[in-house]
Amino acid sequence: MGLILALGVGATSEALAAEDTSLEEVGADLAPGGDQASPAKFFSINAVLAKHDLGGGRSTTDSVRLAALTPSNTATDAPPAVREAPAVGSEPFGLFTFRAPDGLLWRKWRGVEADMVREQAILDHCRADAGNCPAHAVQFLRLVNAVGAKLGRDKLDEANRGVNAAVRYVSDLSQHGEPDRWSTPLATFASTKGDCEDYAIAKYVALSAAGFPRNDLQIVLVRDRMVRQDHAVLAARVDGHWLLLDNRFSTLMADSEATRFTPLFAIDHQGVHLFATPYAKRPLVGSELQAAPAAAVSGKTIGAGAPADSASGLNTLPLLM
């Protein structure tokens, strides 16, 4: 660090020389024509200035002052340090996602995708020959057409209300005798029963078939901390904002308003992904600390999602592997 020196008007070179004999001694030793060269003497500028400032115990108003850091009570026009803003992801809840390891969720989703391909053949046949189409397929196609007739947010509202009205919530254990089964839309409409992920899958397919961009649709698996259950909803992006389609509510909800959810997994046409919290996100508080992070959860897969007024048991968090 360089030093900035400020000399008063009276602090001339003669005054410095008069008050510091070392200057005269050095000059005499180096003067030409001297009989004998004396050993060189050294001095520091700080020592000279200090002696001038405090010499003889005197203190003057024009004393030398050394530069220092700007005092805290001194005004400055220097711009404040810029702090980096917290990172915000483009996925639901302002987060980022990365590919989840192969495991149970991947196997379930691949099975559903294979079944949806087979169901697509049925739907194509129904479009060509409506007279020989199963009633549940006709009902689903009617919903797809109603969704396709809407624009923007109204598409989401039509899909959410239509599936919620057509399907009655029943747990997989009650309906299938097993803790967790993911059903395709036609299977769900044929039985008119399903749990939360069955609703979400049906809405996902209905919107996709109605022309909604697949890149703007995600089946999101969350932990609902308010009821301490795992849950599945469909997230859809309109005009850059994510909205949630929940089987428990007839209205849409912005992801920023769903503060009761801890996001775990996102599933779409590209597969299963884990949510990752940006490095600058706020710390968890209160009951949020009870929700395990996605990278450390264990137990059986998602199977909750009863309507808000129904009673159902607690589920553990989904398996990663």
Order of alpha helices (4+ residues) and beta strands (2+ residues): beta-alpha-alpha-alpha-beta-beta-alpha-alpha-alpha-beta-alpha-alpha-beta-alpha-beta-beta-beta-beta-beta-beta
